[in-house]
Amino acid sequence: MNTSKLRTGGLTLAATALAATGALAPTALAPTAPAHAADGQSITVYATDVNVRSDATSQSTSVGKVSQRTAVFTCQKAGETVSSDGYTNNLWSRSDELGGYVNNVFLQGPADFGLPACDGDSEPTQPPAPGGEDVTLDQLKTLFPNDIHDEATLAEDLANLNAEMKAAGITTPARKAAFLATLASESGLAYDREEGDQSHNQPYWGRGYIQLTTADNYADASNALGVDLSSNPELAMSRDHSARIATWYWTDRDLNAAADALDMAAVNKGIGYRANDAEDTKRCNNFTAALTLFNGGSLPGEVNCAR
């Protein structure tokens, strides 16, 4: 999935300020295509502290960090999907100048730069990290025996849920554990779950895996996904849209990053429910259990549960 937007970076804001004072001609603000070097394209990494990886996955070795720098990129290849600011991309571009790969979601320009395919990498591709496989019904029954709302409903849509998780980059042990622990509490992992108390937020009460709630969230999801949920709120609990809404809500709030940091407290805050010690503890315990399972039987680090 390549949905990275056209980034303008900090340079555009600086140029606008200079143009306003007359120090820079307005024509300098015209957008330009990436410059073509003899052996690649000069492309700007718009973000700060971006890891340069030895391969097209966040599980490969970090060979350094780069911040708001232009470098020559020579080739690209498909790899792990990465999310940033609500956008996702599975293409990674290689720069010999930087010594490795940067996901295109952090690069200023189009989602696909049209670079040739990379081959003959200097470092062998890393073996897949644990947790990248599809989640099974048996795993979910083991992890959330008291939370699953309806086993038949979960089984019916599990393949679709797995597919949407992959598209959103929810594939590492920590990301899967945090996402599924959240859905277990929000909806009992039921795509068609509807909030019992419908006396508030009418008609935009909680629906679907993530229990999408409030008119603003329905409108934002409509705009992001191209589905008129505002006029048809019941679509939020349909098989066609429920899983996609859940992963959109997750990536829009950059919760993969919170999961990567093993910060379930930040995940809970990002989901947006009112702080509740009992609920926070339950979700964090479920996250820890799921992370242990998906990570092959051990925790990769210390989990933060406290808001």
Helices and strands as residue ranges (DSSP letters): H 9-21, G 26-29, E 35-37, E 40-45, E 50-53, E 62-66, E 69-73, E 75-84, E 87-95, E 100-103, G 104-106, H 137-143, H 151-167, H 173-187, H 215-225, G 233-237, H 242-252, H 255-260, H 264-271, H 277-294
